[in-house]
Each structure stands twice: as C-alpha cells, then as structure tokens.
Amino acid sequence: MEVAVPSSEAVPHREVPLSLFRLTWPILLELLLFMLMGTADTLMLSGVSDDAVSAVGVVNQYVFICILIMEVIGNGAAIVVSQYLGARRTREASRIAALAISLNLGLGVAVSTGLLTFGDRILGGMNLHGEVLTYARTYLHIVGGFLFLQALINVFSSLIRTYGFTKQSMLVSLGMNVLHVGCNFALIFGHFGLPALGVAGAAVSTVMSRAVALGVFVWMLYRVMPERMVPRDYVTFSLEYVRKILKVGVPSAVEQLTYQACQTVFLYYVTFLGPVALAARQYAHSISQYIYLCSLALGLGTSILVGRLVGARRTDDAYREALHGLKWALGITVVVDLAIILVRMPLIRLFTDNADILHVAAQVIVIGFMLETGRAFNLVLINGLRAAGDATFTVYMGFLSMACMSLPLGYFLVFKLGLGLSGVWLAVAADEWVRGITMWMRWRSRAWERKSLVGPAMSTEPVVAHAGA
C-alpha cells in the first residue's frame, strides 16, 4: 500500500508515494543513531567508572520523562498535521506546525527552568550516595538546563517525518551522532589539548550536538513543506487547532508518562538491590533497546500512514496497514531477540568485566524475550490508535495495567519472592502483554474509526494511491 503526499517546493507539481517500507527504514536508522549516541555515552563513561554510568542512567530516566512532557505538543501536532495532509488541507497543516513550534518552545523553557530549580531535590529522593550523587548532579545541571533544545528538535523532526521526508531527518541524526561521539572523545577523556571533564564532558557534548542539529532541522523543515509557514503563523493561536493538538497530545503524553513513572518506581526498587543491580540494569537496558528498535520504527511509520489514510477517509486501508506493520514487528523482534540472547555475554563485556554484573545482566536479557514480544504489539498498535485519533483509550488501559497491576506485581516479585532485577523484568513483561492483547482487540473492534480529527478538503481531487509493498 502506498499513499501519495505533496512533495517539497523543489518538485512542486509531483506527489511522492509513501509505503511502510519507504517510511520505516530511514526512521529505523534515525532511531538506531539516537540509541548509538546513548550507548556511546555508556561505553565511554564506563571508562570513567561504573558509578558514572549508574549516575547518568538515573538522570536520563528523569530527562526522558521531561522529554515526554515536551512531546505533548509535538506528538499531537504530528498526528493532526498528518490527518490534514491526508485531507489535502496543506495551508492549515502549515499553520498547525508553526503553532506547535511556538508552544513547544515555551514548554521547553519551562521544563529546563524546573530542572535547574528542583533538580537537586529530585535526586535527593532517589537513594543515591557518594560519587553517584555527585556525578548525577553535574550531569542534570548541564543537560537539564538546555533541555529546551531537545523540545524543539522533537517537534521539528516529527513534522519533517510527517511530511514524508524520513530520510532527511535520518541524515541530520547521523551528523548529530558523529559530532556527539567526537565531542565525547575529546571532552570526557581530555584529548586534543582539552581538559578531561568526565561526566561533565558527556553532558557538554550532548548539549553541543543538539544545538547544531536543531539549526539544521529548522532549515530542513522549511525546505520540505509544500506551503511554508509565515511569521504571523507563529503568534496566531487558534483555539480549534490547540484543542485538536491537545486531544491527541495530552493522552499520548499521559500514557507515556505513566509508563516512565512506573519505570522510575522500578528504578527506585533497584536502588535497594545495590550497585551491581543498578549497573546491570543500565547495561541490559542499553542492549535491549536495540531489540525493540524495529518495532518502534514500524510503529512510527505506521502512524504516518494511518494518519494520512484516516484523514482521507480510507479506513479499510488504515486497518490493514496497522496489522501489516504488526506482523513485521513481531517477526523481526523474535529474530533479533534470539540473536542477542545467543551473544549476550560478549555484548555485556563491552561495558564491564565485573562477574556479578555480567551474571545479572545476562539473566535479565534472557527474560527480556517475553517482554519484547509483548512490546511489539504496543509499539505498533498504540501508534496506530493515536494516529486515528483514539488516544484516550490507551491512557485508561495503560494506567490499569502499568500502575495498578505491574507495580504491585514488581514489588511482590522483587522484595517478597526475592527475584531481584529479574522480578522487575517479569513485571514489565506482564504489563506489555496485557496492554498488547488489549490494543489488538481495540484495533480489531474498529472503534477508532469514529475518532477522526479532520474532514476532507472541499476539493473533489482524489487522493492518489499506488498498489505496492
């Protein structure tokens, strides 16, 4: 299935057909590059100490939650813009994009200010001590203070992907990662005549690479839009557009925030298991993120197609497209996960030679097979439901499964049965499967067809479609 979308001004009278594969492979590479940046931090910081890795892992848990808060606007705008493009209302789509950028800038500045003001209090409640706490404070003050850069990167990159230019977004991420790794090498260890800053160097490197990437994303979005934003669009606030953005963005963010809040509670559980479990969690997470990478890319690609098809009133095609993405996500997850399980020990040794950490991390990676197969359902179908405008359902189900079921189960497995870090992985796996099966049933019910955010344009010109993979 391919859906045609307007091209950039460089080719003003042509339409570029989109397929799941054409959208997904650049998203996959972009996500891979983003994850490699995090892995590069972990690998290089492991050369400083395991305490440095643990500290950055704890801070990034909070940073990621803040990023999710800032994605309220970006995610909502991406879905609304996608449906407006499917309905061929391109001028309104550009106005919504400009509004989203202004709103996200304000939100990003507020979040950065909050982290600088309350960051030490947050870390003080996480049962951290000694060098781990010192490293965590240093990293949070630098990265958190400039987190508004990531807020703008999120909205610009998601809009570029929504317009169908996933390859261009991927190329910017490639440049950002190359710059980040180079700055890490120079600033963490003190090469090229620079001082060895350790954790502070990793933080400065992150900020520098984000600033450069943001400048390129701004330039690129203007290049790919069929109708460009004008200055007044940034300061014209339409209540209708804001309502539609928030209708999708708020439930989407609440659902993801619930997940990350539960992960933070699980992290709090792990701090009571000692430094071995804390480091093992960080290393296992650094490896396991590559397992669900394909599912995440397929979910994002599916959301772009579903949004376009729902906006064009082609709900049968949207229904099939999501199930098609799910089939591929499950198959790839099984293959990749089994491969990683087979080579898990050499992978963990890239990070540490500590025998105790190796044992614990290897154990949870095996258990992760149950977790990742369930996660594939959620990454594809939740994105499909959001793109169709049915975001509220995922919030209710997420709260019931994650907060009401998974957290108590994790506490019981970790502290009552004494399963340690494995208990955390089993509790998260139970949540993924409960939500995954529920989302599959919701998609099959087709209740989402009544949630569209936009009607078609007045023009009778048909939406071009091409049969294909």
Secondary structure, DSSP 8 states (H G I E B T S, - for coil): -EEEEE--TTSTT-EEEEEHHHHHHHHHHHHHHHHHHHHHHHHHHHTT-HHHHHHHHHHHHHHHHHHHHHHHHHHHHHHHHHHHHHTT-HHHHHHHHHHHHHHHHHHHHHHHHHHHHHHHHHHHTTT--HHHHHHHHHHHHHHHHTTHHHHHHHHHHHHHHHTT-HHHHHHHHHHHHHHHHHHHHHHHHT-TT----THHHHHHHHHHHHHHHHHHHHHHHHHH-SS---HHHHH---HHHHHHHHHHHHHHHHHHHHHHHHHHHHHHHHHTT-HHHHHHHHHHHHHHTTTSHHHHHHHHHHHHHHHHHHHTT-HHHHHHHHHHHHHHHHHHHHHHHHHHHHTHHHHHHTT---HHHHHHHHHHHHHHHHHHHHHHHHHHHHHHHHHTT--HHHHHHHIIIIIIIIHHHHHIIIIIS--THHHHHHHHHHHHHHHHHHHHHHHHHTGGGG-------S------EE---
